[in-house]
């Protein structure tokens, strides 16, 4: 964006702040979820404007390819357009098409004022002309796109390679359901800390604070709400609960942890699963690994708040080097929550779909297999190792397990005791459309005695 002085009234405008956020996210300089959290902490917006700001940023990022398609016929030379101008136009069209509380004339006026403040009067006239043309002539009809892959790509704002990937893996009908579900607003999801309270008690307390929570259909220790800022209140600060997606809450119970087990969490940050594992221990210990000191601090901070720090030891270590750092057969249970593409997180991290490429799946698979191989060597005989990811791509899930088992005949898949429809071939494959959660994969492996 230009460096000219921005009027104070523009600086506090949620649309201008949304434009700032979009410039960083769509350039690849920032991740949507992290940036929005930082900006909301540092700006003094009303609750209404906070909600509008968040909706505009996530909505525009989520529908980037659709919005570009809407604009393509009214911009003669899109490649010559400054990125911030293109982002302002997409932001404005998103409001016009998908938000119904603000009239078009107000959206146009704001866009022109921002354009003139950031750029110059000529930019303001250009923005005004483009948006008025769309209001006058209407938007292009996506249904007229003949090629199915391209049509789905534009309609659901998903890169064509990923459309093809998901259609091939899940079939057209289910793939479209997955695409559609990604525009459903993300639920707020928390895990109750049973060491300090009960599900029923916390549900009552949060509802008394107007959070409107209800019990999770998936997790016995989960509560969900349509919306709400769950961090920062006294119950959160006291460690009565932590913020964790329902799908992620399924992992810890599958490890069948015994009270005195030695547990390795090989890829532990930020600690949601680590602290969940700790609730099953009394005299046992968890060794929690991560590559970065600042991420280990997140684990320790979460553990202290939740009252489970005594049984968690953090260590800076690359998970592929586990076998070189610990004696063979050191652990009763191992969790490999592997680094992955994060395709299952698109609903709440929409910029992920633009950052990935098809080749990433193979390179990630190499890392995932290296971690599993290293961890397998330090698992005791008859011990359990759980492999999990927040992706729904088979190269990172089922293929990884098949290749691991082919080279490790001393391991077998163990059945997961869960009757839900997403347990397929004794493995959890939870896609986003089923319960409006993150997409998730879990496989339970046992080392032969």
FENRABEL-V297728 format. One record per residue. N is the residue number from 1. PSI is psi as a letter, one per 40 degrees, with the letter a starting at -180 (* if undefined). NEAR is the number of other C-alpha atoms within 10 Angstrom. D_LAST is the distance of its C-alpha to the last C-alpha in Angstrom with 1 decimal. Layout:
# FENRABEL-V297728
n-><N;N>
psi-><PSI;PSI>
near-><NEAR;NEAR>
d_last-><D_LAST;D_LAST>
This chain:
# FENRABEL-V297728
n-><1;2;3;4;5;6;7;8;9;10;11;12;13;14;15;16;17;18;19;20;21;22;23;24;25;26;27;28;29;30;31;32;33;34;35;36;37;38;39;40;41;42;43;44;45;46;47;48;49;50;51;52;53;54;55;56;57;58;59;60;61;62;63;64;65;66;67;68;69;70;71;72;73;74;75;76;77;78;79;80;81;82;83;84;85;86;87;88;89;90;91;92;93;94;95;96;97;98;99;100;101;102;103;104;105;106;107;108;109;110;111;112;113;114;115;116;117;118;119;120;121;122;123;124;125;126;127;128;129;130;131;132;133;134;135;136;137;138;139;140;141;142;143;144;145;146;147;148;149;150;151;152;153;154;155;156;157;158;159;160;161;162;163;164;165;166;167;168;169;170;171;172;173;174;175;176;177;178;179;180;181;182;183;184;185;186;187;188;189;190;191;192;193;194;195;196;197;198;199;200;201;202;203;204;205;206;207;208;209;210;211;212;213;214;215;216;217;218;219;220;221;222;223;224;225;226;227;228;229;230;231;232;233;234;235;236;237;238;239;240;241;242;243;244;245;246;247;248;249;250;251;252;253;254;255;256;257;258;259;260;261;262;263;264;265;266;267;268;269;270;271;272;273;274;275;276;277;278;279;280;281;282;283;284;285;286;287;288;289;290;291;292;293;294;295;296;297;298;299;300;301;302;303;304;305;306;307;308;309;310;311;312;313;314;315;316;317;318;319;320;321;322;323;324;325;326;327;328;329;330;331;332;333;334;335;336;337;338;339;340;341;342;343;344;345;346;347;348;349;350;351;352;353;354;355;356;357;358;359;360;361;362;363;364;365;366;367;368;369;370;371;372;373;374;375;376;377;378;379;380;381;382;383;384;385;386;387;388;389;390;391;392;393;394;395;396;397;398;399;400;401;402;403;404;405;406;407;408;409;410;411;412;413;414;415;416;417;418;419;420;421;422;423;424;425;426;427;428;429;430;431;432;433;434;435;436;437;438;439;440;441;442;443;444;445;446;447;448;449>
psi-><i;i;e;i;h;h;i;d;d;d;d;e;h;d;d;d;d;d;d;d;d;d;d;d;d;e;e;e;e;i;h;d;d;d;d;d;d;d;d;d;d;e;i;g;i;i;d;d;d;d;d;d;d;d;d;d;d;d;d;d;d;d;f;d;d;d;d;d;d;d;e;d;e;e;h;d;g;d;d;e;h;i;d;d;d;d;d;d;d;d;d;d;d;d;d;d;d;e;h;e;e;h;i;d;d;d;d;d;d;d;d;d;d;d;d;d;d;d;b;i;d;d;d;d;d;d;d;d;d;d;d;d;d;d;d;d;e;i;i;i;h;d;e;e;h;d;h;d;d;d;d;d;d;d;d;e;f;h;i;d;d;d;d;d;d;d;d;d;d;e;i;d;d;d;d;d;d;d;d;d;d;e;e;h;h;h;i;h;h;i;h;h;g;e;e;d;a;i;d;d;d;d;d;d;d;d;d;d;e;f;e;f;i;i;i;i;e;d;h;e;e;i;i;i;i;d;i;i;h;e;i;e;i;d;d;d;d;e;e;e;i;i;h;h;i;d;d;d;e;e;d;d;d;d;e;f;h;i;d;e;i;h;h;h;h;d;g;d;i;e;e;d;d;d;d;d;d;d;e;e;i;c;e;i;i;h;h;h;i;i;d;h;d;d;d;d;d;d;d;d;d;d;d;d;d;e;f;e;d;d;e;h;h;i;h;h;i;h;d;e;e;d;d;e;e;i;i;i;f;d;i;d;i;h;h;g;g;i;h;a;d;e;d;e;e;d;d;e;g;d;e;d;d;e;e;i;i;d;d;d;d;d;d;d;d;d;d;d;d;d;d;d;d;d;d;d;d;e;h;i;h;e;i;h;h;h;h;i;i;f;i;f;h;d;d;e;c;d;d;d;d;d;d;d;d;d;e;g;e;e;i;i;h;i;i;h;g;h;e;i;e;e;h;h;f;f;i;h;g;h;i;d;e;d;e;f;a;i;h;i;h;h;h;h;h;h;h;i;*>
near-><12;11;7;10;8;14;11;8;8;16;15;14;16;22;24;22;20;23;26;18;23;26;20;15;20;20;11;13;10;16;17;23;15;11;16;19;11;10;16;14;10;9;13;11;16;10;9;9;15;16;12;17;24;20;17;25;23;24;19;27;26;25;21;24;19;21;25;18;17;20;20;12;14;13;14;10;9;14;9;8;12;11;16;21;22;19;24;24;24;26;26;23;24;22;23;21;12;11;15;9;8;10;11;19;13;11;17;23;14;18;23;25;20;25;24;17;19;22;18;15;14;12;18;20;14;15;25;19;16;16;23;15;13;17;16;8;8;10;16;14;10;15;12;8;14;9;10;13;18;19;18;21;20;23;20;22;24;23;19;15;13;19;23;19;15;19;16;11;14;14;12;14;9;15;20;17;14;21;22;14;20;22;18;14;15;17;18;20;26;24;24;26;21;15;15;13;13;14;20;13;10;20;20;15;14;17;12;11;10;10;19;16;23;18;17;17;11;16;18;14;19;27;28;22;17;13;14;14;8;17;12;9;11;9;15;17;13;14;20;21;27;23;16;20;21;27;25;23;22;22;26;20;14;19;24;15;21;15;14;13;18;21;29;28;26;26;23;27;23;18;23;21;21;28;27;25;25;25;18;18;19;14;12;18;21;24;18;25;26;21;15;13;14;12;18;22;15;16;26;23;15;20;22;16;16;24;19;21;19;14;19;23;15;20;16;13;17;15;24;19;14;22;19;12;13;13;12;15;15;17;25;22;24;28;27;22;23;23;17;22;22;19;21;25;21;21;25;20;18;25;23;19;21;18;12;15;12;10;8;14;16;13;13;18;21;12;17;25;19;16;23;25;18;18;27;27;19;23;25;21;18;15;21;28;30;22;23;24;26;27;25;26;25;16;17;28;25;17;14;20;21;13;12;19;15;11;10;14;10;14;21;16;19;17;16;19;10;14;8;10;10;16;18;13;12;16;22;22;26;25;24;25;19;14;15;20;26;28;26;27;29;26;26;23;24;22;20;13;9>
d_last-><62.3;65.8;66.5;69.8;70.2;68.8;70.9;69.4;69.6;67.5;64.9;64.0;64.1;60.6;61.3;62.0;58.8;56.9;58.5;57.4;53.8;53.9;55.4;52.3;49.7;51.1;51.7;48.0;48.9;47.2;44.5;46.0;44.0;44.3;48.0;49.1;47.5;49.4;52.6;52.6;52.3;55.1;57.6;59.7;59.6;60.4;57.6;59.2;59.4;55.8;54.7;57.1;55.9;52.2;53.0;55.2;52.7;49.6;51.8;53.4;50.2;48.5;51.4;52.4;52.6;54.5;57.0;57.6;58.4;60.9;62.6;62.7;66.1;67.9;67.0;68.7;66.9;63.5;62.3;65.3;64.5;63.2;59.6;60.8;63.5;61.0;58.7;61.7;62.6;59.1;59.0;62.4;61.6;58.4;60.5;63.1;60.8;58.0;59.5;62.4;63.6;65.5;68.5;68.7;71.7;69.9;67.0;69.5;71.5;68.5;67.2;70.7;71.0;67.7;68.5;71.9;70.5;67.8;69.7;73.4;75.7;75.2;71.5;72.4;74.7;72.1;69.4;72.1;73.1;69.6;68.6;72.0;71.7;68.4;69.9;72.9;71.3;67.9;64.4;63.3;61.8;58.1;58.1;60.5;58.0;57.5;54.2;51.3;48.9;51.7;52.8;49.4;49.1;52.4;52.1;48.7;49.1;45.9;46.1;46.5;43.4;41.3;43.2;42.4;38.8;38.3;40.6;38.7;35.3;36.4;39.7;43.1;43.3;40.1;40.7;44.2;42.8;40.5;43.5;45.7;43.2;43.2;46.7;45.8;46.1;42.9;42.2;41.8;38.4;37.2;34.2;35.2;33.9;33.1;33.1;36.9;38.1;37.4;37.6;40.8;42.5;41.9;43.0;46.2;46.9;46.4;48.6;51.2;51.2;51.9;48.5;48.2;44.5;42.5;39.0;36.5;35.5;32.0;31.0;31.5;32.4;34.6;38.3;40.4;44.0;46.2;47.2;47.6;47.1;44.4;44.2;46.7;47.7;47.2;44.3;42.4;43.5;42.4;38.8;38.9;37.4;36.4;37.2;34.3;34.2;32.9;30.4;29.0;28.6;26.0;23.3;22.5;21.8;19.3;17.0;16.7;17.5;17.6;20.7;19.4;16.9;17.3;18.0;19.1;21.8;22.3;25.6;26.9;30.7;32.8;30.4;30.5;26.8;26.2;28.5;27.1;23.6;25.4;26.8;23.5;23.3;25.2;24.0;21.4;22.5;22.5;23.1;25.3;26.3;29.3;31.6;34.8;36.2;38.2;35.1;33.3;36.4;36.1;32.6;34.1;37.2;35.3;33.0;36.2;38.0;35.2;34.8;31.1;31.9;30.7;27.0;27.3;27.6;28.9;28.7;30.5;28.1;27.6;24.1;23.9;24.1;21.2;19.3;22.5;23.1;20.0;17.7;14.3;11.6;14.6;14.0;12.2;14.0;15.9;19.0;20.5;23.9;25.0;28.6;30.2;33.6;34.1;35.7;34.5;36.7;40.0;41.6;41.7;41.6;43.9;44.6;41.1;42.2;44.9;42.9;40.2;40.5;38.7;37.5;35.7;32.9;31.9;32.3;30.2;27.5;27.3;26.9;24.3;22.1;22.7;21.6;18.3;17.6;18.5;16.6;13.3;13.6;13.9;11.1;8.5;4.7;4.8;8.3;11.1;13.6;16.9;19.4;23.0;26.5;30.1;31.1;31.4;31.6;29.1;29.0;27.5;25.1;24.0;24.8;22.8;19.6;20.5;21.0;17.9;15.7;17.9;17.3;13.5;12.0;8.4;9.5;11.0;13.9;13.5;16.9;19.1;21.0;24.4;27.2;29.3;30.7;29.2;25.6;25.5;22.7;20.4;21.7;24.5;27.6;30.4;33.7;36.7;38.9;36.8;37.2;39.1;36.2;34.7;32.9;29.1;25.8;22.3;19.0;15.7;12.6;9.0;6.5;3.8;0.0>
